[in-house]
């Protein structure tokens, strides 16, 4: 008989495999420049992908580069990224990051973080106002090629329903809990596929449990069924 810990590991690996069978193994399409990834992810905060992408396109149309963005100031940037929501807050945070990099490093880049340890790179990113655990993890995983597991609203919901971490865990703590249990080589795949599953099947209000390929391993589904019984 498998021990509790061993059973959880086998269960998690099975869930990862099933989701890869359903959604595929996502390709890594190359790394975006770290500063680009940072600002791109800040734009995504509290909005959907479409609005984030529209704001990113507007920045590229309006400015010649990050030096131009910094010179233009927060007010001009706010008007440019208004479609992404929270434009005033996001523009201040972006300008603050650019200003600190210019003052301390005399270059608008974060490429040097590739030489940092995982812990130091995360700590550096989190030192900026406007960069939280998710944004830092996204930059590490998608731009620096460092092991990190970003947890967005879809992942938090699906992983909690599956019982991958305690029900009372916070979003901030969830990043570290997922990094502790998911095999490092599966960070990228599982991250992407949990988001797909959250969007396509495990919806916030009306999850389609009847067609869910991992319902057998889902604490939410099994608990709801036991109550019906």
C-alpha positions in Angstrom: 0.0 0.0 0.0 1.3 3.4 -1.0 2.1 5.9 1.7 0.2 9.2 1.8 3.0 11.3 0.4 3.9 8.7 -2.2 0.2 8.4 -3.2 -0.1 12.2 -3.6 3.0 12.2 -5.9 1.6 9.4 -8.0 -1.8 11.2 -8.1 -0.2 14.5 -9.2 1.9 12.8 -12.0 -1.3 11.2 -13.2 -3.1 14.5 -13.4 -0.2 16.1 -15.3 -0.2 13.2 -17.7 -3.9 13.3 -18.3 -3.9 17.1 -18.9 -1.1 16.7 -21.4 -3.1 14.0 -23.1 -6.1 16.4 -23.3 -4.4 19.7 -24.1 -0.9 18.6 -25.4 2.6 19.5 -24.3 2.9 23.2 -24.9 5.9 24.4 -26.9 8.4 26.9 -25.4 8.4 29.6 -28.0 11.6 31.3 -27.0 12.2 33.8 -24.3 10.9 37.4 -24.3 13.5 39.9 -23.1 13.2 40.0 -19.2 12.2 43.7 -19.0 9.7 43.2 -21.7 8.3 40.2 -19.9 8.1 42.2 -16.7 6.1 45.0 -18.2 4.0 42.7 -20.3 3.0 40.8 -17.1 2.3 44.0 -15.2 -0.2 44.9 -18.0 -1.9 41.5 -17.5 -2.7 42.2 -13.9 -6.4 42.2 -13.1 -7.4 42.1 -16.8 -7.9 39.6 -19.6 -5.4 38.6 -22.3 -7.1 40.6 -25.0 -6.9 43.9 -23.1 -3.3 43.1 -22.1 -2.3 42.5 -25.7 -4.1 45.7 -26.9 -2.2 47.7 -24.3 1.1 46.1 -25.3 0.4 46.9 -28.9 -0.3 50.5 -28.1 3.0 50.9 -26.2 4.9 49.5 -29.2 3.0 51.9 -31.5 3.4 55.0 -29.3 7.0 54.6 -28.2 10.4 53.9 -29.8 11.6 52.0 -26.7 11.7 51.9 -22.9 13.9 55.0 -22.8 11.1 56.9 -24.7 8.6 55.5 -22.2 10.6 56.7 -19.2 11.1 60.1 -20.8 7.3 60.4 -21.5 6.4 59.9 -17.9 3.5 58.2 -16.1 0.7 60.5 -17.4 1.4 59.8 -21.0 1.8 56.1 -20.4 -1.4 56.0 -18.4 -3.3 57.2 -21.5 -1.5 54.7 -23.7 -2.3 51.6 -21.6 -5.8 52.7 -20.4 -7.4 49.7 -22.1 -5.6 47.3 -19.7 -7.4 48.8 -16.7 -5.8 50.2 -13.5 -3.8 52.4 -15.9 -2.8 55.0 -13.3 -1.4 52.3 -10.9 0.3 50.3 -13.7 1.8 53.3 -15.3 3.3 54.5 -12.0 4.8 51.1 -11.3 6.3 50.7 -14.8 7.8 54.2 -14.7 9.2 53.5 -11.2 10.9 50.3 -12.4 12.4 52.0 -15.4 13.6 54.9 -13.3 15.2 52.7 -10.7 17.0 50.6 -13.4 18.2 53.8 -15.1 19.5 55.4 -11.8 21.1 52.3 -10.3 22.3 50.3 -13.4 22.4 53.0 -16.2 20.6 50.6 -18.5 17.0 49.6 -19.1 17.4 45.9 -19.0 17.0 42.9 -16.7 19.1 40.5 -18.7 21.7 40.5 -15.9 19.2 38.5 -13.8 20.1 35.4 -15.8 23.4 35.3 -13.8 21.6 35.5 -10.5 20.6 32.4 -8.4 16.9 31.6 -8.5 16.4 33.0 -5.0 18.3 36.2 -5.7 16.5 36.8 -9.0 13.1 36.4 -7.3 14.2 38.6 -4.4 15.4 41.3 -6.9 12.1 41.3 -8.9 10.0 41.4 -5.7 11.8 44.5 -4.5 9.9 46.6 -7.1 6.5 48.1 -6.3 4.0 46.4 -8.6 5.8 43.1 -8.9 4.3 40.4 -6.9 4.8 36.6 -6.7 3.0 35.9 -9.9 4.8 38.5 -12.0 8.2 37.5 -10.6 7.5 33.8 -11.3 6.4 34.6 -14.9 9.6 36.6 -15.6 11.7 33.7 -14.2 9.9 30.9 -16.0 9.1 32.6 -19.4 12.0 34.9 -19.8 15.0 33.9 -17.6 14.5 30.1 -18.0 14.6 29.7 -14.2 12.4 27.2 -12.4 9.3 29.0 -11.0 5.6 28.2 -11.0 3.3 31.2 -11.6 -0.1 30.9 -10.1 -2.9 32.9 -11.7 -6.6 32.9 -10.9 -7.3 29.9 -13.0 -4.5 27.8 -11.6 -5.3 28.8 -8.0 -9.0 27.7 -8.5 -8.2 24.4 -10.3 -5.3 23.4 -8.1 -7.4 24.1 -5.0 -10.3 22.1 -6.3 -8.0 19.2 -7.1 -6.6 19.4 -3.6 -3.0 20.1 -4.6 -2.6 22.4 -1.6 -4.6 23.2 1.5 -8.0 25.0 1.0 -6.9 27.9 3.2 -3.7 28.6 1.3 -3.2 32.1 -0.1 -2.3 32.9 -3.7 1.1 34.1 -2.5 1.8 30.9 -0.7 0.5 28.8 -3.6 3.4 29.6 -5.8 5.8 28.0 -3.4 3.5 25.1 -2.7 3.3 24.2 -6.4 7.0 24.5 -6.8 7.5 22.1 -4.0 5.2 19.3 -5.4 5.4 19.7 -9.2 8.4 18.1 -10.9 10.6 21.0 -12.1 10.6 19.7 -15.7 6.8 19.9 -15.7 6.5 23.5 -14.5 5.9 25.0 -17.9 3.6 22.2 -19.2 1.5 22.0 -16.1 1.2 25.8 -15.7 -0.1 26.2 -19.2 -2.4 23.2 -19.1 -4.0 24.2 -15.8 -4.8 27.6 -17.3 -6.4 25.9 -20.3 -8.3 23.5 -18.1 -9.6 26.4 -16.0 -10.7 28.4 -19.0 -12.3 25.5 -21.0 -13.7 23.1 -18.3 -13.1 24.0 -14.6 -15.0 27.3 -14.7 -15.4 29.5 -11.6 -19.2 29.2 -11.2 -20.3 26.2 -13.3 -17.4 23.7 -13.7 -18.2 21.1 -16.3 -17.3 18.1 -14.1 -19.2 15.7 -16.4 -16.5 16.1 -19.1 -13.5 16.7 -16.9 -10.8 14.2 -17.6 -9.3 14.5 -14.0 -12.6 14.4 -12.0 -11.6 11.0 -10.6 -8.7 12.8 -8.8 -10.6 15.9 -7.9 -11.4 16.5 -4.2 -14.1 19.1 -5.2 -15.9 16.7 -7.5 -15.7 13.8 -5.1 -16.8 15.9 -2.2 -19.8 17.2 -4.1 -20.8 13.7 -5.2 -20.5 12.3 -1.7 -22.8 15.0 -0.4 -25.4 14.1 -3.1 -25.2 10.5 -2.0 
